[in-house]
């Protein structure tokens, strides 16, 4: 038998590639279900909970793609900051009235479904035709190198982001101090 000819096994669920694909599909399903809950929930609190699930699914996808730092930042920034800020905004806002809005029109649902289907099919066709090449690593991708880049090459962006966050915190405090009466 020729040693250069490798014996290939049929892909199965209990192989390394099969389990990797299954984990990826589960993470993708969690992301999509969270996004669906965020978009279709009738109550804002449930929408925020769906958004949190969606962001955690995206963080899991980042971790799956071998970027643990980006996954951690996804959880810290989007789940820990953005979603909690939205939750505080909901708590500070005036209570909802039990007024239900009717549908926008008889064609709004089917038209949205057809549009989403066309976009999805277009993205699938584009992904199937694309040639995906792996890029060489520019650097080791370590957290230390990212920190050095933030504090040297990208220090102005880093400082601007901190100023924007400070303004958002001051604005939240001003709104909270005024209370619901205003």
Buried (B, 14 or more C-beta within 10 A) or exposed (E): EEEEEEEEEEEEEEEEEEEEEEEBEEBBEBBEBBBEBBEEBEEBEEBBBBBBBBBBBBBBBBBBEEBEBBBBBBBEBBBBEBBEBBBEEBEEEEEEEEEEEEEEEEEEEEEEEEEEEEEEEEEEEEEEEEEEEEEEEEEEEEEEEBEEEEEEEEEEEBEEEEEEEEEEEEEBEEBEEEEEEE
